[in-house]
Amino acid sequence: MTNDPGKINCADFQAKLPDLIGSGANASAHPHIQSCELCRALLADLETIAEAARQLFPVVDPPEDLWAHIESAIKNEDGGSNVSHAASITH
Ligand SMILES: [Zn+2]
């Protein structure tokens, strides 16, 4: 039986896996990985994919004026219809 409260099943582990990886935790040190060959292989695959993705899509900082461009684009699209509404909120 797999009712040991200290253990989780593959579905539970795999549901937590993205969080583990995303939080920077060492997923390969998880007790389930130690005892489950299936999930160990899955984790290896995920890490290979993640590594490939990092090389294909390196994280770049958005240019500092990006938000300003977005903001002005929103304002232009809006046509100023929210101006009177905003004024009423601030008494
Ligand atoms: Zn498993």
PDB file of the backbone (N, CA, C, O) and the ligand in Angstrom, with CONECT records:
HET     ZN  A 101       1
ATOM      1  N   MET A   1       0.840  -1.205   0.000  1.00  0.00           N
ATOM      2  CA  MET A   1       0.000   0.000   0.000  1.00  0.00           C
ATOM      3  C   MET A   1       0.877   1.258   0.000  1.00  0.00           C
ATOM      4  O   MET A   1       2.007   1.250   0.488  1.00  0.00           O
ATOM      5  N   THR A   2       0.336   2.306  -0.547  1.00  0.00           N
ATOM      6  CA  THR A   2       1.092   3.555  -0.578  1.00  0.00           C
ATOM      7  C   THR A   2       0.413   4.604   0.290  1.00  0.00           C
ATOM      8  O   THR A   2       0.294   5.765  -0.103  1.00  0.00           O
ATOM      9  N   ASN A   3      -0.035   4.185   1.482  1.00  0.00           N
ATOM     10  CA  ASN A   3      -0.726   5.118   2.375  1.00  0.00           C
ATOM     11  C   ASN A   3       0.223   5.768   3.380  1.00  0.00           C
ATOM     12  O   ASN A   3      -0.218   6.462   4.296  1.00  0.00           O
ATOM     13  N   ASP A   4       1.494   5.549   3.212  1.00  0.00           N
ATOM     14  CA  ASP A   4       2.466   6.192   4.077  1.00  0.00           C
ATOM     15  C   ASP A   4       2.298   7.709   3.988  1.00  0.00           C
ATOM     16  O   ASP A   4       2.470   8.289   2.916  1.00  0.00           O
ATOM     17  N   PRO A   5       1.965   8.355   5.106  1.00  0.00           N
ATOM     18  CA  PRO A   5       1.727   9.806   5.073  1.00  0.00           C
ATOM     19  C   PRO A   5       2.969  10.594   4.686  1.00  0.00           C
ATOM     20  O   PRO A   5       2.861  11.742   4.257  1.00  0.00           O
ATOM     21  N   GLY A   6       4.128  10.005   4.828  1.00  0.00           N
ATOM     22  CA  GLY A   6       5.359  10.688   4.475  1.00  0.00           C
ATOM     23  C   GLY A   6       5.629  10.659   2.978  1.00  0.00           C
ATOM     24  O   GLY A   6       6.558  11.305   2.493  1.00  0.00           O
ATOM     25  N   LYS A   7       4.805   9.901   2.246  1.00  0.00           N
ATOM     26  CA  LYS A   7       5.037   9.792   0.814  1.00  0.00           C
ATOM     27  C   LYS A   7       3.841  10.336   0.046  1.00  0.00           C
ATOM     28  O   LYS A   7       2.706  10.278   0.519  1.00  0.00           O
ATOM     29  N   ILE A   8       4.104  10.856  -1.126  1.00  0.00           N
ATOM     30  CA  ILE A   8       3.024  11.293  -1.999  1.00  0.00           C
ATOM     31  C   ILE A   8       3.115  10.491  -3.287  1.00  0.00           C
ATOM     32  O   ILE A   8       4.165   9.942  -3.618  1.00  0.00           O
ATOM     33  N   ASN A   9       2.008  10.431  -4.005  1.00  0.00           N
ATOM     34  CA  ASN A   9       2.055   9.654  -5.234  1.00  0.00           C
ATOM     35  C   ASN A   9       2.566  10.505  -6.402  1.00  0.00           C
ATOM     36  O   ASN A   9       2.814  11.703  -6.261  1.00  0.00           O
ATOM     37  N   CYS A  10       2.712   9.860  -7.538  1.00  0.00           N
ATOM     38  CA  CYS A  10       3.319  10.535  -8.689  1.00  0.00           C
ATOM     39  C   CYS A  10       2.488  11.745  -9.120  1.00  0.00           C
ATOM     40  O   CYS A  10       3.044  12.792  -9.451  1.00  0.00           O
ATOM     41  N   ALA A  11       1.172  11.607  -9.118  1.00  0.00           N
ATOM     42  CA  ALA A  11       0.320  12.710  -9.559  1.00  0.00           C
ATOM     43  C   ALA A  11       0.509  13.914  -8.649  1.00  0.00           C
ATOM     44  O   ALA A  11       0.616  15.047  -9.118  1.00  0.00           O
ATOM     45  N   ASP A  12       0.550  13.659  -7.334  1.00  0.00           N
ATOM     46  CA  ASP A  12       0.750  14.757  -6.384  1.00  0.00           C
ATOM     47  C   ASP A  12       2.114  15.397  -6.593  1.00  0.00           C
ATOM     48  O   ASP A  12       2.254  16.620  -6.602  1.00  0.00           O
ATOM     49  N   PHE A  13       3.107  14.547  -6.759  1.00  0.00           N
ATOM     50  CA  PHE A  13       4.454  15.085  -6.924  1.00  0.00           C
ATOM     51  C   PHE A  13       4.554  15.911  -8.201  1.00  0.00           C
ATOM     52  O   PHE A  13       5.124  17.002  -8.206  1.00  0.00           O
ATOM     53  N   GLN A  14       3.992  15.376  -9.283  1.00  0.00           N
ATOM     54  CA  GLN A  14       4.108  16.074 -10.564  1.00  0.00           C
ATOM     55  C   GLN A  14       3.324  17.379 -10.551  1.00  0.00           C
ATOM     56  O   GLN A  14       3.673  18.323 -11.260  1.00  0.00           O
ATOM     57  N   ALA A  15       2.257  17.436  -9.740  1.00  0.00           N
ATOM     58  CA  ALA A  15       1.504  18.681  -9.605  1.00  0.00           C
ATOM     59  C   ALA A  15       2.343  19.733  -8.898  1.00  0.00           C
ATOM     60  O   ALA A  15       2.214  20.927  -9.164  1.00  0.00           O
ATOM     61  N   LYS A  16       3.206  19.275  -7.990  1.00  0.00           N
ATOM     62  CA  LYS A  16       4.043  20.222  -7.226  1.00  0.00           C
ATOM     63  C   LYS A  16       5.332  20.567  -7.947  1.00  0.00           C
ATOM     64  O   LYS A  16       5.998  21.546  -7.611  1.00  0.00           O
ATOM     65  N   LEU A  17       5.679  19.764  -8.936  1.00  0.00           N
ATOM     66  CA  LEU A  17       6.982  19.898  -9.575  1.00  0.00           C
ATOM     67  C   LEU A  17       7.242  21.287 -10.156  1.00  0.00           C
ATOM     68  O   LEU A  17       8.313  21.847  -9.922  1.00  0.00           O
ATOM     69  N   PRO A  18       6.289  21.868 -10.913  1.00  0.00           N
ATOM     70  CA  PRO A  18       6.551  23.217 -11.447  1.00  0.00           C
ATOM     71  C   PRO A  18       6.834  24.229 -10.338  1.00  0.00           C
ATOM     72  O   PRO A  18       7.684  25.105 -10.491  1.00  0.00           O
ATOM     73  N   ASP A  19       6.106  24.100  -9.209  1.00  0.00           N
ATOM     74  CA  ASP A  19       6.339  25.013  -8.084  1.00  0.00           C
ATOM     75  C   ASP A  19       7.730  24.808  -7.502  1.00  0.00           C
ATOM     76  O   ASP A  19       8.434  25.764  -7.179  1.00  0.00           O
ATOM     77  N   LEU A  20       8.112  23.536  -7.377  1.00  0.00           N
ATOM     78  CA  LEU A  20       9.437  23.230  -6.835  1.00  0.00           C
ATOM     79  C   LEU A  20      10.514  23.848  -7.706  1.00  0.00           C
ATOM     80  O   LEU A  20      11.435  24.501  -7.214  1.00  0.00           O
ATOM     81  N   ILE A  21      10.384  23.631  -9.016  1.00  0.00           N
ATOM     82  CA  ILE A  21      11.396  24.146  -9.939  1.00  0.00           C
ATOM     83  C   ILE A  21      11.331  25.668  -9.966  1.00  0.00           C
ATOM     84  O   ILE A  21      12.360  26.344  -9.942  1.00  0.00           O
ATOM     85  N   GLY A  22      10.103  26.204 -10.017  1.00  0.00           N
ATOM     86  CA  GLY A  22       9.937  27.654 -10.094  1.00  0.00           C
ATOM     87  C   GLY A  22      10.470  28.372  -8.871  1.00  0.00           C
ATOM     88  O   GLY A  22      10.963  29.496  -8.971  1.00  0.00           O
ATOM     89  N   SER A  23      10.373  27.720  -7.704  1.00  0.00           N
ATOM     90  CA  SER A  23      10.822  28.368  -6.471  1.00  0.00           C
ATOM     91  C   SER A  23      12.321  28.212  -6.271  1.00  0.00           C
ATOM     92  O   SER A  23      12.882  28.722  -5.301  1.00  0.00           O
ATOM     93  N   GLY A  24      12.965  27.507  -7.187  1.00  0.00           N
ATOM     94  CA  GLY A  24      14.400  27.329  -7.083  1.00  0.00           C
ATOM     95  C   GLY A  24      14.803  26.222  -6.130  1.00  0.00           C
ATOM     96  O   GLY A  24      15.987  26.032  -5.848  1.00  0.00           O
ATOM     97  N   ALA A  25      13.800  25.480  -5.627  1.00  0.00           N
ATOM     98  CA  ALA A  25      14.107  24.381  -4.715  1.00  0.00           C
ATOM     99  C   ALA A  25      14.807  23.263  -5.480  1.00  0.00           C
ATOM    100  O   ALA A  25      14.669  23.134  -6.697  1.00  0.00           O
ATOM    101  N   ASN A  26      15.551  22.470  -4.743  1.00  0.00           N
ATOM    102  CA  ASN A  26      16.236  21.358  -5.374  1.00  0.00           C
ATOM    103  C   ASN A  26      15.279  20.176  -5.471  1.00  0.00           C
ATOM    104  O   ASN A  26      15.193  19.348  -4.564  1.00  0.00           O
ATOM    105  N   ALA A  27      14.550  20.117  -6.608  1.00  0.00           N
ATOM    106  CA  ALA A  27      13.522  19.088  -6.767  1.00  0.00           C
ATOM    107  C   ALA A  27      14.122  17.692  -6.736  1.00  0.00           C
ATOM    108  O   ALA A  27      13.457  16.737  -6.335  1.00  0.00           O
ATOM    109  N   SER A  28      15.368  17.569  -7.155  1.00  0.00           N
ATOM    110  CA  SER A  28      15.985  16.240  -7.193  1.00  0.00           C
ATOM    111  C   SER A  28      16.268  15.709  -5.797  1.00  0.00           C
ATOM    112  O   SER A  28      16.576  14.529  -5.631  1.00  0.00           O
ATOM    113  N   ALA A  29      16.164  16.585  -4.780  1.00  0.00           N
ATOM    114  CA  ALA A  29      16.381  16.147  -3.402  1.00  0.00           C
ATOM    115  C   ALA A  29      15.074  15.742  -2.733  1.00  0.00           C
ATOM    116  O   ALA A  29      15.074  15.316  -1.578  1.00  0.00           O
ATOM    117  N   HIS A  30      13.964  15.872  -3.449  1.00  0.00           N
ATOM    118  CA  HIS A  30      12.665  15.526  -2.865  1.00  0.00           C
ATOM    119  C   HIS A  30      12.592  14.026  -2.588  1.00  0.00           C
ATOM    120  O   HIS A  30      13.054  13.216  -3.392  1.00  0.00           O
ATOM    121  N   PRO A  31      12.006  13.661  -1.439  1.00  0.00           N
ATOM    122  CA  PRO A  31      11.926  12.239  -1.084  1.00  0.00           C
ATOM    123  C   PRO A  31      11.263  11.383  -2.164  1.00  0.00           C
ATOM    124  O   PRO A  31      11.645  10.232  -2.378  1.00  0.00           O
ATOM    125  N   HIS A  32      10.269  11.958  -2.840  1.00  0.00           N
ATOM    126  CA  HIS A  32       9.591  11.169  -3.865  1.00  0.00           C
ATOM    127  C   HIS A  32      10.541  10.830  -5.012  1.00  0.00           C
ATOM    128  O   HIS A  32      10.524   9.713  -5.527  1.00  0.00           O
ATOM    129  N   ILE A  33      11.363  11.790  -5.406  1.00  0.00           N
ATOM    130  CA  ILE A  33      12.329  11.564  -6.484  1.00  0.00           C
ATOM    131  C   ILE A  33      13.281  10.432  -6.106  1.00  0.00           C
ATOM    132  O   ILE A  33      13.649   9.601  -6.937  1.00  0.00           O
ATOM    133  N   GLN A  34      13.674  10.422  -4.811  1.00  0.00           N
ATOM    134  CA  GLN A  34      14.631   9.421  -4.351  1.00  0.00           C
ATOM    135  C   GLN A  34      14.096   8.009  -4.533  1.00  0.00           C
ATOM    136  O   GLN A  34      14.859   7.066  -4.742  1.00  0.00           O
ATOM    137  N   SER A  35      12.768   7.875  -4.452  1.00  0.00           N
ATOM    138  CA  SER A  35      12.186   6.531  -4.475  1.00  0.00           C
ATOM    139  C   SER A  35      11.439   6.234  -5.754  1.00  0.00           C
ATOM    140  O   SER A  35      10.909   5.134  -5.911  1.00  0.00           O
ATOM    141  N   CYS A  36      11.379   7.188  -6.679  1.00  0.00           N
ATOM    142  CA  CYS A  36      10.558   6.982  -7.867  1.00  0.00           C
ATOM    143  C   CYS A  36      11.360   7.252  -9.137  1.00  0.00           C
ATOM    144  O   CYS A  36      11.699   8.392  -9.454  1.00  0.00           O
ATOM    145  N   GLU A  37      11.649   6.178  -9.846  1.00  0.00           N
ATOM    146  CA  GLU A  37      12.451   6.285 -11.056  1.00  0.00           C
ATOM    147  C   GLU A  37      11.715   7.071 -12.136  1.00  0.00           C
ATOM    148  O   GLU A  37      12.318   7.814 -12.910  1.00  0.00           O
ATOM    149  N   LEU A  38      10.402   6.889 -12.166  1.00  0.00           N
ATOM    150  CA  LEU A  38       9.568   7.543 -13.178  1.00  0.00           C
ATOM    151  C   LEU A  38       9.687   9.062 -13.072  1.00  0.00           C
ATOM    152  O   LEU A  38       9.925   9.755 -14.061  1.00  0.00           O
ATOM    153  N   CYS A  39       9.516   9.559 -11.854  1.00  0.00           N
ATOM    154  CA  CYS A  39       9.549  11.005 -11.663  1.00  0.00           C
ATOM    155  C   CYS A  39      10.968  11.551 -11.781  1.00  0.00           C
ATOM    156  O   CYS A  39      11.169  12.708 -12.150  1.00  0.00           O
ATOM    157  N   ARG A  40      11.945  10.713 -11.467  1.00  0.00           N
ATOM    158  CA  ARG A  40      13.328  11.125 -11.644  1.00  0.00           C
ATOM    159  C   ARG A  40      13.598  11.371 -13.127  1.00  0.00           C
ATOM    160  O   ARG A  40      14.260  12.344 -13.490  1.00  0.00           O
ATOM    161  N   ALA A  41      13.085  10.490 -13.978  1.00  0.00           N
ATOM    162  CA  ALA A  41      13.252  10.646 -15.423  1.00  0.00           C
ATOM    163  C   ALA A  41      12.495  11.871 -15.911  1.00  0.00           C
ATOM    164  O   ALA A  41      12.970  12.616 -16.768  1.00  0.00           O
ATOM    165  N   LEU A  42      11.296  12.066 -15.341  1.00  0.00           N
ATOM    166  CA  LEU A  42      10.492  13.228 -15.730  1.00  0.00           C
ATOM    167  C   LEU A  42      11.219  14.524 -15.393  1.00  0.00           C
ATOM    168  O   LEU A  42      11.260  15.454 -16.198  1.00  0.00           O
ATOM    169  N   LEU A  43      11.790  14.572 -14.196  1.00  0.00           N
ATOM    170  CA  LEU A  43      12.502  15.773 -13.762  1.00  0.00           C
ATOM    171  C   LEU A  43      13.699  16.043 -14.675  1.00  0.00           C
ATOM    172  O   LEU A  43      13.976  17.187 -15.033  1.00  0.00           O
ATOM    173  N   ALA A  44      14.402  14.972 -15.046  1.00  0.00           N
ATOM    174  CA  ALA A  44      15.559  15.132 -15.935  1.00  0.00           C
ATOM    175  C   ALA A  44      15.100  15.720 -17.265  1.00  0.00           C
ATOM    176  O   ALA A  44      15.762  16.593 -17.826  1.00  0.00           O
ATOM    177  N   ASP A  45      13.963  15.237 -17.766  1.00  0.00           N
ATOM    178  CA  ASP A  45      13.421  15.781 -19.023  1.00  0.00           C
ATOM    179  C   ASP A  45      13.090  17.260 -18.869  1.00  0.00           C
ATOM    180  O   ASP A  45      13.439  18.081 -19.718  1.00  0.00           O
ATOM    181  N   LEU A  46      12.411  17.587 -17.772  1.00  0.00           N
ATOM    182  CA  LEU A  46      12.005  18.974 -17.553  1.00  0.00           C
ATOM    183  C   LEU A  46      13.214  19.891 -17.469  1.00  0.00           C
ATOM    184  O   LEU A  46      13.208  21.003 -17.996  1.00  0.00           O
ATOM    185  N   GLU A  47      14.254  19.405 -16.795  1.00  0.00           N
ATOM    186  CA  GLU A  47      15.436  20.247 -16.652  1.00  0.00           C
ATOM    187  C   GLU A  47      16.138  20.438 -17.991  1.00  0.00           C
ATOM    188  O   GLU A  47      16.697  21.499 -18.265  1.00  0.00           O
ATOM    189  N   THR A  48      16.103  19.398 -18.821  1.00  0.00           N
ATOM    190  CA  THR A  48      16.685  19.523 -20.162  1.00  0.00           C
ATOM    191  C   THR A  48      15.921  20.556 -20.972  1.00  0.00           C
ATOM    192  O   THR A  48      16.507  21.394 -21.657  1.00  0.00           O
ATOM    193  N   ILE A  49      14.576  20.475 -20.879  1.00  0.00           N
ATOM    194  CA  ILE A  49      13.733  21.424 -21.612  1.00  0.00           C
ATOM    195  C   ILE A  49      13.950  22.836 -21.094  1.00  0.00           C
ATOM    196  O   ILE A  49      14.069  23.778 -21.877  1.00  0.00           O
ATOM    197  N   ALA A  50      14.002  22.983 -19.777  1.00  0.00           N
ATOM    198  CA  ALA A  50      14.169  24.307 -19.181  1.00  0.00           C
ATOM    199  C   ALA A  50      15.505  24.911 -19.591  1.00  0.00           C
ATOM    200  O   ALA A  50      15.602  26.104 -19.877  1.00  0.00           O
ATOM    201  N   GLU A  51      16.515  24.081 -19.615  1.00  0.00           N
ATOM    202  CA  GLU A  51      17.843  24.558 -19.992  1.00  0.00           C
ATOM    203  C   GLU A  51      17.847  25.000 -21.459  1.00  0.00           C
ATOM    204  O   GLU A  51      18.418  26.036 -21.800  1.00  0.00           O
ATOM    205  N   ALA A  52      17.208  24.209 -22.319  1.00  0.00           N
ATOM    206  CA  ALA A  52      17.131  24.554 -23.737  1.00  0.00           C
ATOM    207  C   ALA A  52      16.370  25.855 -23.924  1.00  0.00           C
ATOM    208  O   ALA A  52      16.736  26.691 -24.750  1.00  0.00           O
ATOM    209  N   ALA A  53      15.296  26.017 -23.141  1.00  0.00           N
ATOM    210  CA  ALA A  53      14.485  27.229 -23.251  1.00  0.00           C
ATOM    211  C   ALA A  53      15.289  28.452 -22.839  1.00  0.00           C
ATOM    212  O   ALA A  53      15.177  29.516 -23.447  1.00  0.00           O
ATOM    213  N   ARG A  54      16.117  28.286 -21.781  1.00  0.00           N
ATOM    214  CA  ARG A  54      16.929  29.418 -21.334  1.00  0.00           C
ATOM    215  C   ARG A  54      17.903  29.853 -22.421  1.00  0.00           C
ATOM    216  O   ARG A  54      18.216  31.035 -22.557  1.00  0.00           O
ATOM    217  N   GLN A  55      18.376  28.875 -23.193  1.00  0.00           N
ATOM    218  CA  GLN A  55      19.335  29.220 -24.243  1.00  0.00           C
ATOM    219  C   GLN A  55      18.638  29.822 -25.456  1.00  0.00           C
ATOM    220  O   GLN A  55      19.187  30.690 -26.135  1.00  0.00           O
ATOM    221  N   LEU A  56      17.411  29.346 -25.720  1.00  0.00           N
ATOM    222  CA  LEU A  56      16.667  29.855 -26.874  1.00  0.00           C
ATOM    223  C   LEU A  56      16.088  31.232 -26.595  1.00  0.00           C
ATOM    224  O   LEU A  56      16.073  32.105 -27.463  1.00  0.00           O
ATOM    225  N   PHE A  57      15.605  31.411 -25.355  1.00  0.00           N
ATOM    226  CA  PHE A  57      14.947  32.671 -25.008  1.00  0.00           C
ATOM    227  C   PHE A  57      15.608  33.295 -23.793  1.00  0.00           C
ATOM    228  O   PHE A  57      15.028  33.312 -22.708  1.00  0.00           O
ATOM    229  N   PRO A  58      16.816  33.805 -23.968  1.00  0.00           N
ATOM    230  CA  PRO A  58      17.486  34.418 -22.816  1.00  0.00           C
ATOM    231  C   PRO A  58      16.644  35.561 -22.257  1.00  0.00           C
ATOM    232  O   PRO A  58      16.060  36.354 -22.995  1.00  0.00           O
ATOM    233  N   VAL A  59      16.603  35.615 -20.944  1.00  0.00           N
ATOM    234  CA  VAL A  59      15.811  36.666 -20.308  1.00  0.00           C
ATOM    235  C   VAL A  59      16.516  37.999 -20.499  1.00  0.00           C
ATOM    236  O   VAL A  59      17.676  38.162 -20.120  1.00  0.00           O
ATOM    237  N   VAL A  60      15.813  38.935 -21.083  1.00  0.00           N
ATOM    238  CA  VAL A  60      16.382  40.269 -21.244  1.00  0.00           C
ATOM    239  C   VAL A  60      15.528  41.254 -20.474  1.00  0.00           C
ATOM    240  O   VAL A  60      14.301  41.148 -20.451  1.00  0.00           O
ATOM    241  N   ASP A  61      16.180  42.201 -19.852  1.00  0.00           N
ATOM    242  CA  ASP A  61      15.434  43.235 -19.144  1.00  0.00           C
ATOM    243  C   ASP A  61      14.721  44.106 -20.165  1.00  0.00           C
ATOM    244  O   ASP A  61      15.319  44.517 -21.159  1.00  0.00           O
ATOM    245  N   PRO A  62      13.450  44.387 -19.926  1.00  0.00           N
ATOM    246  CA  PRO A  62      12.746  45.277 -20.850  1.00  0.00           C
ATOM    247  C   PRO A  62      13.373  46.655 -20.801  1.00  0.00           C
ATOM    248  O   PRO A  62      13.824  47.096 -19.744  1.00  0.00           O
ATOM    249  N   PRO A  63      13.407  47.338 -21.931  1.00  0.00           N
ATOM    250  CA  PRO A  63      13.962  48.703 -21.920  1.00  0.00           C
ATOM    251  C   PRO A  63      13.191  49.584 -20.959  1.00  0.00           C
ATOM    252  O   PRO A  63      11.989  49.411 -20.762  1.00  0.00           O
ATOM    253  N   GLU A  64      13.899  50.530 -20.362  1.00  0.00           N
ATOM    254  CA  GLU A  64      13.294  51.323 -19.289  1.00  0.00           C
ATOM    255  C   GLU A  64      12.074  52.114 -19.737  1.00  0.00           C
ATOM    256  O   GLU A  64      11.176  52.396 -18.944  1.00  0.00           O
ATOM    257  N   ASP A  65      12.054  52.469 -21.025  1.00  0.00           N
ATOM    258  CA  ASP A  65      10.933  53.282 -21.483  1.00  0.00           C
ATOM    259  C   ASP A  65       9.781  52.435 -22.009  1.00  0.00           C
ATOM    260  O   ASP A  65       8.821  52.961 -22.573  1.00  0.00           O
ATOM    261  N   LEU A  66       9.884  51.112 -21.821  1.00  0.00           N
ATOM    262  CA  LEU A  66       8.832  50.236 -22.343  1.00  0.00           C
ATOM    263  C   LEU A  66       7.488  50.577 -21.724  1.00  0.00           C
ATOM    264  O   LEU A  66       6.485  50.708 -22.425  1.00  0.00           O
ATOM    265  N   TRP A  67       7.476  50.721 -20.391  1.00  0.00           N
ATOM    266  CA  TRP A  67       6.211  50.985 -19.721  1.00  0.00           C
ATOM    267  C   TRP A  67       5.622  52.330 -20.152  1.00  0.00           C
ATOM    268  O   TRP A  67       4.408  52.482 -20.287  1.00  0.00           O
ATOM    269  N   ALA A  68       6.521  53.306 -20.365  1.00  0.00           N
ATOM    270  CA  ALA A  68       6.058  54.616 -20.821  1.00  0.00           C
ATOM    271  C   ALA A  68       5.379  54.498 -22.171  1.00  0.00           C
ATOM    272  O   ALA A  68       4.363  55.146 -22.420  1.00  0.00           O
ATOM    273  N   HIS A  69       5.943  53.664 -23.048  1.00  0.00           N
ATOM    274  CA  HIS A  69       5.332  53.463 -24.356  1.00  0.00           C
ATOM    275  C   HIS A  69       3.963  52.815 -24.210  1.00  0.00           C
ATOM    276  O   HIS A  69       3.001  53.212 -24.868  1.00  0.00           O
ATOM    277  N   ILE A  70       3.886  51.802 -23.330  1.00  0.00           N
ATOM    278  CA  ILE A  70       2.616  51.098 -23.120  1.00  0.00           C
ATOM    279  C   ILE A  70       1.582  52.065 -22.565  1.00  0.00           C
ATOM    280  O   ILE A  70       0.430  52.092 -22.996  1.00  0.00           O
ATOM    281  N   GLU A  71       2.026  52.857 -21.599  1.00  0.00           N
ATOM    282  CA  GLU A  71       1.128  53.790 -20.946  1.00  0.00           C
ATOM    283  C   GLU A  71       0.557  54.808 -21.940  1.00  0.00           C
ATOM    284  O   GLU A  71      -0.642  55.084 -21.943  1.00  0.00           O
ATOM    285  N   SER A  72       1.433  55.356 -22.776  1.00  0.00           N
ATOM    286  CA  SER A  72       0.973  56.356 -23.735  1.00  0.00           C
ATOM    287  C   SER A  72       0.085  55.711 -24.783  1.00  0.00           C
ATOM    288  O   SER A  72      -0.852  56.337 -25.278  1.00  0.00           O
ATOM    289  N   ALA A  73       0.377  54.447 -25.128  1.00  0.00           N
ATOM    290  CA  ALA A  73      -0.459  53.745 -26.094  1.00  0.00           C
ATOM    291  C   ALA A  73      -1.857  53.545 -25.518  1.00  0.00           C
ATOM    292  O   ALA A  73      -2.854  53.704 -26.223  1.00  0.00           O
ATOM    293  N   ILE A  74      -1.926  53.197 -24.237  1.00  0.00           N
ATOM    294  CA  ILE A  74      -3.217  53.003 -23.585  1.00  0.00           C
ATOM    295  C   ILE A  74      -3.991  54.316 -23.566  1.00  0.00           C
ATOM    296  O   ILE A  74      -5.187  54.350 -23.852  1.00  0.00           O
ATOM    297  N   LYS A  75      -3.293  55.391 -23.225  1.00  0.00           N
ATOM    298  CA  LYS A  75      -3.965  56.688 -23.150  1.00  0.00           C
ATOM    299  C   LYS A  75      -4.491  57.113 -24.516  1.00  0.00           C
ATOM    300  O   LYS A  75      -5.603  57.627 -24.638  1.00  0.00           O
ATOM    301  N   ASN A  76      -3.667  56.889 -25.543  1.00  0.00           N
ATOM    302  CA  ASN A  76      -4.096  57.261 -26.884  1.00  0.00           C
ATOM    303  C   ASN A  76      -5.336  56.479 -27.295  1.00  0.00           C
ATOM    304  O   ASN A  76      -6.257  57.022 -27.904  1.00  0.00           O
ATOM    305  N   GLU A  77      -5.342  55.197 -26.953  1.00  0.00           N
ATOM    306  CA  GLU A  77      -6.459  54.335 -27.316  1.00  0.00           C
ATOM    307  C   GLU A  77      -7.719  54.745 -26.561  1.00  0.00           C
ATOM    308  O   GLU A  77      -8.829  54.704 -27.091  1.00  0.00           O
ATOM    309  N   ASP A  78      -7.513  55.139 -25.316  1.00  0.00           N
ATOM    310  CA  ASP A  78      -8.622  55.440 -24.431  1.00  0.00           C
ATOM    311  C   ASP A  78      -9.359  56.709 -24.862  1.00  0.00           C
ATOM    312  O   ASP A  78     -10.567  56.829 -24.661  1.00  0.00           O
ATOM    313  N   GLY A  79      -8.644  57.632 -25.440  1.00  0.00           N
ATOM    314  CA  GLY A  79      -9.278  58.863 -25.889  1.00  0.00           C
ATOM    315  C   GLY A  79      -9.628  59.802 -24.755  1.00  0.00           C
ATOM    316  O   GLY A  79     -10.381  60.755 -24.955  1.00  0.00           O
ATOM    317  N   GLY A  80      -9.090  59.550 -23.553  1.00  0.00           N
ATOM    318  CA  GLY A  80      -9.302  60.467 -22.442  1.00  0.00           C
ATOM    319  C   GLY A  80     -10.663  60.329 -21.779  1.00  0.00           C
ATOM    320  O   GLY A  80     -11.041  61.195 -20.991  1.00  0.00           O
ATOM    321  N   SER A  81     -11.408  59.275 -22.069  1.00  0.00           N
ATOM    322  CA  SER A  81     -12.759  59.156 -21.513  1.00  0.00           C
ATOM    323  C   SER A  81     -12.755  58.897 -20.013  1.00  0.00           C
ATOM    324  O   SER A  81     -13.773  59.094 -19.350  1.00  0.00           O
ATOM    325  N   ASN A  82     -11.623  58.458 -19.471  1.00  0.00           N
ATOM    326  CA  ASN A  82     -11.558  58.159 -18.046  1.00  0.00           C
ATOM    327  C   ASN A  82     -11.158  59.368 -17.209  1.00  0.00           C
ATOM    328  O   ASN A  82     -11.172  59.297 -15.980  1.00  0.00           O
ATOM    329  N   VAL A  83     -10.808  60.457 -17.843  1.00  0.00           N
ATOM    330  CA  VAL A  83     -10.286  61.602 -17.122  1.00  0.00           C
ATOM    331  C   VAL A  83     -11.329  62.161 -16.140  1.00  0.00           C
ATOM    332  O   VAL A  83     -11.015  62.407 -14.976  1.00  0.00           O
ATOM    333  N   SER A  84     -12.562  62.361 -16.611  1.00  0.00           N
ATOM    334  CA  SER A  84     -13.576  62.930 -15.735  1.00  0.00           C
ATOM    335  C   SER A  84     -13.921  61.965 -14.602  1.00  0.00           C
ATOM    336  O   SER A  84     -14.222  62.381 -13.483  1.00  0.00           O
ATOM    337  N   HIS A  85     -13.869  60.645 -14.922  1.00  0.00           N
ATOM    338  CA  HIS A  85     -14.162  59.647 -13.901  1.00  0.00           C
ATOM    339  C   HIS A  85     -13.121  59.696 -12.789  1.00  0.00           C
ATOM    340  O   HIS A  85     -13.458  59.674 -11.605  1.00  0.00           O
ATOM    341  N   ALA A  86     -11.841  59.764 -13.188  1.00  0.00           N
ATOM    342  CA  ALA A  86     -10.751  59.812 -12.218  1.00  0.00           C
ATOM    343  C   ALA A  86     -10.882  61.067 -11.361  1.00  0.00           C
ATOM    344  O   ALA A  86     -10.622  61.020 -10.159  1.00  0.00           O
ATOM    345  N   ALA A  87     -11.274  62.170 -11.951  1.00  0.00           N
ATOM    346  CA  ALA A  87     -11.408  63.418 -11.212  1.00  0.00           C
ATOM    347  C   ALA A  87     -12.507  63.306 -10.150  1.00  0.00           C
ATOM    348  O   ALA A  87     -12.382  63.883  -9.070  1.00  0.00           O
ATOM    349  N   SER A  88     -13.558  62.583 -10.443  1.00  0.00           N
ATOM    350  CA  SER A  88     -14.650  62.472  -9.482  1.00  0.00           C
ATOM    351  C   SER A  88     -14.236  61.611  -8.296  1.00  0.00           C
ATOM    352  O   SER A  88     -14.739  61.813  -7.191  1.00  0.00           O
ATOM    353  N   ILE A  89     -13.328  60.651  -8.499  1.00  0.00           N
ATOM    354  CA  ILE A  89     -12.869  59.805  -7.406  1.00  0.00           C
ATOM    355  C   ILE A  89     -12.081  60.630  -6.399  1.00  0.00           C
ATOM    356  O   ILE A  89     -12.188  60.426  -5.190  1.00  0.00           O
ATOM    357  N   THR A  90     -11.276  61.581  -6.924  1.00  0.00           N
ATOM    358  CA  THR A  90     -10.428  62.375  -6.039  1.00  0.00           C
ATOM    359  C   THR A  90     -11.160  63.629  -5.557  1.00  0.00           C
ATOM    360  O   THR A  90     -10.540  64.668  -5.331  1.00  0.00           O
ATOM    361  N   HIS A  91     -12.457  63.525  -5.407  1.00  0.00           N
ATOM    362  CA  HIS A  91     -13.306  64.607  -4.923  1.00  0.00           C
ATOM    363  C   HIS A  91     -13.199  65.837  -5.812  1.00  0.00           C
ATOM    364  O   HIS A  91     -13.851  66.847  -5.550  1.00  0.00           O
TER     365      HIS A  91
HETATM  366 ZN    ZN A 101       6.694   9.298  -8.987  1.00  0.00          ZN2+
END
